Amino acid sequence: MTLKEKEWVLSLSKEHKFKLMESMLKQNAFGEYMAFIKILLDAPIHKGGISTDEINIIWKKYSNKENTNK
């Protein structure tokens, strides 16, 4: 991913980032999800990064849905 693309990702609203993460998980796009959250985790929060705790909320929400579908 280019620097411009990373900057674009970091410029998105937190809500949009969460929606993208959920969409990737629903589509079983785990590679894309991991690359996406790496960008968010590597960046400082004041520059558009997201904390591990907030990312874990999305993951737990997804994994709970997966467990109820079995």
C-alpha positions in Angstrom: 0.0 0.0 0.0 1.3 3.4 -0.9 1.8 6.2 1.5 -1.1 8.1 -0.1 -3.4 5.2 0.4 -2.4 4.8 4.0 -3.0 8.5 4.5 -6.4 8.2 2.9 -7.3 5.3 5.3 -6.2 7.3 8.3 -8.3 10.3 7.1 -11.5 8.3 7.2 -13.9 8.8 10.1 -13.7 6.3 12.9 -17.2 5.1 12.1 -16.3 4.5 8.5 -13.2 2.6 9.5 -15.4 0.4 11.8 -17.8 -0.2 9.0 -15.0 -1.2 6.6 -13.6 -3.6 9.2 -17.0 -5.2 9.8 -17.5 -5.5 6.0 -14.2 -7.3 5.6 -14.9 -9.7 8.4 -18.4 -10.5 7.0 -16.8 -11.2 3.6 -14.2 -13.4 5.2 -11.5 -11.1 3.8 -9.1 -11.7 6.7 -5.9 -10.8 4.8 -7.4 -7.4 3.9 -8.7 -7.0 7.4 -5.2 -7.7 8.9 -3.5 -5.3 6.5 -6.2 -2.6 7.3 -5.9 -2.9 11.1 -2.1 -2.9 10.8 -2.3 0.6 9.3 -4.6 1.7 12.1 -2.5 0.2 14.9 0.8 1.5 13.5 -0.5 5.1 13.4 -0.8 7.3 16.4 -4.4 7.9 17.5 -4.1 11.6 16.9 -3.2 10.9 13.3 -6.1 8.6 12.6 -5.0 5.4 14.3 -7.3 3.3 16.4 -6.6 1.6 19.7 -6.3 -2.1 20.1 -9.2 -2.1 22.5 -11.5 -0.5 19.9 -10.4 -2.9 17.2 -11.0 -5.8 19.6 -14.6 -4.6 20.0 -15.2 -5.1 16.3 -13.5 -8.5 16.3 -15.5 -9.7 19.3 -18.7 -8.5 17.7 -17.9 -10.4 14.6 -16.7 -13.6 16.4 -19.8 -13.6 18.6 -22.0 -13.5 15.4 -19.9 -16.4 14.0 -20.4 -18.5 17.1 -24.2 -17.9 17.1 -24.4 -19.0 13.4 -23.1 -22.5 14.2 
